[in-house]
Amino acid sequence: MTTAAPMPVPFPFAAITGQPQLRQALLLAAVDPGLGGVLIEGPRGTAKTTAARALAELLPGAPFVTLPLGASLESLVGTLDLGHALAGHELKFAPGLLARAHGGVLYVDEINLLPDALIDSLLDAAASGVNVVERDGISHRHAARFVLVGTMNPEEDTLRPQLLDRFGLCVQLRNIEDTAERQAIVRARLAFDADPQGFRSRHAGAETELAAALARARAVVADVSALPYGDEVHEAVGTLCIASQVDGLRADLVMLRSARALAALDGAAAITADHVQRVADAVLLHRRKPEAEGTPPAAAPAPTAQHTKGGADTNGAGRSNAGDQDWGALPPEPVGIERVKPLRPLIPSQTTQQALPKKA
């Protein structure tokens, strides 16, 4: 008989350094899971899994559920026993991962590699807090309120824009290039690996305060009448979304709810435009149109005599195509063309004709 190995203790969330955008996005999603989850883009080894597992520990009794890459739709949403129901018995439902993740964190690594059907079900449940299973006219629904955390490596395929837009927040992580910051992170990790309980005890005070602030913020957000949105906040949200050329109004709604969650987490008496500015990047990163990035287009080179006289580098309408060439390409050199007289067809010589075999 084998003995089950104890689960490793998680790294404390309060001790995570070097990723402030990631910390804020995860806390906002924990305050208001209805935001639609957090999509984390970044290379390997940037504390994505560590931060998601540490977030679950801040929520009282919260499970941490991981969705395997090869999971089926039935294992995610659950299954219905139709034979049992058609025989006149009560509906028998086998819960899936969504039911297990209720009240906690559902972590999906490399979410961009999942089938679209699984991603749709994940995002539907994350936004609504309800999982609905239907089969042959029989349906079952149950609560599925969880914090969805999905990761994606930019080297792999990305998600379709329709799916990206349904994620509430998005954070883009990069490799840390500051020497002192890298050393601080590595030293903290080595200290945790050497003595996990001792390391956790040194951060227990900060962890307790963060968990208490998170609990208070969740209670404030649950009260719809608390922290109403003022005209200044609505104007700031509309201006940012219009400047980013987002499609639809989902970005406006998510930004308002994110600003409200941040104000509740700060213990503020009202939502301000500063809260909107602090959450704007995570809301707009994956929704902003490329042409709204704010970088002016490169100026076209001045036309030369060769370009304007119908040379080989024009498109036939007097416009230069020099911008389509690779950087550093030399302009084409004019080549003289001399008309050549057509050649007369070759006539086989008599000797050749005699050498050819005669037709039968």
N, C-alpha and C positions, 0 to 999 in steps of 0.2 A: 504494500500500500504506500503510495507516494503522498508526501506532505506538500500542501500548497504553499508556494513561496509568498511571503508578504509583499504587498505592493510598495514600491518605492515612494518615499515621502516627496511631495512636490516642492519645487523651488518657490520660496515666498514671493508673492506678487510685489510686495513693497520693496523688495531688494532688486527688482529688475531695473537696470539703468541702460541708457544709450538708445532707447526707442520710445521717446515721449509720445509720438503720434500713435504708436501701437497701443500704449497704455491707455491713452485717452479714449480711443475708439472702442476698445474692449469694455472699459468702464461704462461708456455711454450705452452700449448694447446691453450691458447687464442692468442698467437702470431702467431702460425701456426696450425689452426684447422685441416689441412690435416694430422696431426700426427696420428689421429685415436682415439682421446679421452683419458680419464684418468679413470682407474679402481682403486677404493679406497677400500682396504680391512681393516676392523677394527671393533672393538666392538662398541656397542651403546654409544652415548654421547661423541664422539670424534670430533665434529664440522664438520662432512662431509657435511651435508645439509647447515649449516651456511656459510661455505667457498664457496660452489657452488653458493649460492644465492648472496653472496657478490661479486663474480667474475663478474656476469652479470652486476652489477652496474658500473664496471670499463669500460665497453664497451658502447659507446654512443648509446642510443636508443635500447639497446639489450633486447629482451624479455627473460624471465625465464620460461621455459615450463617444467612441470613435467609429466612424463609418468606413468599413474596408473598401478598397478600390474595386474589388470584384463583387460587391454586394448586389443582390437582386432587388427588384422593386418590392416583392413580397416581404423580404426580410426588413425592408425599410418601413413600409406603411403597415404591415401586418396582414393576416389572412383571415378569411371567413370560411367556416365549415358549412357549406350549403346543404350537404346531406343531412346534417344534424338539424338544420332549421326546417328543411322541407318535410322532415319526418314528424313535424309538429312540436318539436322541442324548442327551447329558447335559443336565440342566436348565440353561436359559439365563436368567439373572436380570439385569435392568437396574436397578442401584441407584437409589434416590431420595434425597431430602434427608435422611432419617433416617440413611442410611448415610454420607453426606458429613459429617454433624455428629458422628459417633462420635469421642469423645475431646475434644470441644470444646463450643461454646455454640450452641444453636439459638434464635434470636431471632424472636419472632412479635409484630409490632406490630398493635394492635387485634384481639387474639385473640377478643374477644367477637363480632366480625363474621364469623368463620369458620363454616362448616357444622358441625353437631355431630359428623358422622362424622370429620372431620379432627381435631377437638379430642380425640375419643375415642382415635384412633390416636396422637396426640401424647402424651397422658397415659399411655396403656398403655406405650409405649416408654420414656418418662421414668422411670416407676416400676420397670419390670422390667429395663431395660437390654437388651432383646431386641426386635427387630422381626420379626413373623411375617406372611408374605404367603401367602395361600391363594387358589387359583382352580381350580374344577372338580376337587376332590379332590387337587390337587397343591399342596404347600406348600414354602416356603423360609423359613429363619430366619437372622438374622445379628445380631451384636452391635451395639447402638445405645445406648451409654452416653454421655449428653451432659447438659449443664446446660440445662434448659428455662427460658427467660425470656419471659414473656408480658406485654404491656402492655394496659391498658384505660383509656379515657377515661370518667370517671364521667358525662359528658354523653351518652354513647351507651348502647345497651342493655347490660344486664348479662348474666352467664352464669347458666345454671340452677343451683340449689343443688347438684344432683348433680355437676355439673362443677366448681363452686367447691370442693367438699369434697375433690376429688382433687388439687388443687394443694397442694403441701406447705406453702409459706409465702406470705404476702400482705403487701404493704407499701402503705400509703396515703400518697402524697406530697401536699403542699400548697404553695401559693406562699409563698415566703420573704418575710416582712413586716418583718424586721429590716434597717434601713438599712445598718449596718456589715457584716452578713453578705452582703447582696446586692452591696455594693461589692467585697468580697473575692473573691467568685465571678466577678464580671465582670472584675475586674483580672486574675485568673488566666487566664481564657479569652482575653482580649486579648493577654496575654503569650505564650500558647501559639500563637495565630494568627500573631503577628508573628515568632516564632522557635521553631518546633516542636521542633527538635533541641536547641536550647539549653535550652528549658524542660524537656524530658525528661531531659537530662543533670543538671539541678539536682535532679531527683527520682529519679535512678537508684538511689541508695543505699537510699532507703525502698522503692522498687519491688522491689529485689533481696531485701531482708529480708522483705517481704510474700510474695513468691513462694516463698521458702525455708520460711517458716512454713506456707504452704498445702501445700507438698509434704510436710512432716513430719506435718501433721494428716491428710492423705489416707492416709499410711502407717499411722498409728495406727488410724484408723477401719477400714481393711482388715483389721486384726487383731481378730477377734471377741472374743478373750480379754482384750484391753486395755480399761481403763476400764469395769468392770462397773457396773451400776446398783444402788445401795444402797436400803434401805427408805425412807430419808429422801427420796430422789429420787422413788421411786414414789408416796409419799404426797403430795408437792407436786404432781406431775402430775395425780393423781386428783382432788385438791381443786380445782385450777384448772379442769379439764374439767367437773366436776360443777357448779361455780358458773356456768360459761358455758352450761350446758344444751346441750352439743353432742350430735349424733346419732352413735351408734356409737362405735367405739374407735379410729378412724383418727387423731383428734386426739391421743390418748394416745401412740400409737406414733410419730407424727411429732414430738411434743414431746420424747420420750425420745431419739430419734435426733438431733434438733437440739441438745439439751443436750449430748449426747455429742460432736457435731461442734464445738460451741463450746469445750468443755473441751479437746479435742484442739488446736484453733486457739490457745488460750491457753497450751498447754503444761502444763496442770494435771495433777496426779497422780491426781485422782479427780473424778468428776462430783458437783457439789453442788447444793443447792436454789437457790443464786444463779444458776447456769447456767440452771436451769429458768425462773426469773423473767425472765431476760434474753431468752429466746427465746419466751416465752409470747404476747406481743402478735402476733408474726408468724404464730404457729400458730393463734391463736384469732380473729383479726380477721375472717376470712371465714366462720368456722364458728359464732360466737357468736350465740345467739338474741336477737332484739331485746328481749324482755322481761328478758333477763339483763344489760342494759347498766348496771344499777345506778341508774337515774334513777327516783325514786318517781313514781307516777301523780299527776296533778293532783287536788287535793281538789275534790269536788263542792260547788257552792254550797248554802248552807242553804236548805231549802224555805220558800217563802213561803205566805201564806194562799191566794193565787191558784193556786199550784201544787198544793196539797193538797186543793183543793175541786173537782177535776175541770174546771179551766179549760181554755183552748185550748192551754196549754203542757204538758199532761200526756199520758202515753201510755195512759191509761185504767185504770191499775192503781195510781194514786196516786204514781208515780215521776216526777220532773221530767226533762224532756228539754232543759233549758237548756244542758247541756254540748254539745249538737249544734249550737248556734247559732254564728255567727261572733263573734269577739271584738268587743265594743263594740255588739252588737245590742241594741236597746231591747226591753223586755218587751212583749208584745202588749197593746193597750188593749182593755178590754171594750166590746163594741158591742151596743147595745140592739136587739132584734129584735121587731117588732110583727107579729102575725099579720095577713095580708092576705086579704080575701075573694076567692074565685076569680071571675074575670071571666066574664060571660056571653058566649057565642059571638056574634060580630058577624053581623047579618043584613043582607045587601045591601039598599039602599033600592030603592024601586020604579023610581025614575029610572035607577039603575044597571042594574037588571034589563032595562029596556027598551033600554038602550044596548048590551047584550051581543048579539052576533049569535045568531040562532036556529039551532038544529041542523037540518041537512038531513033 
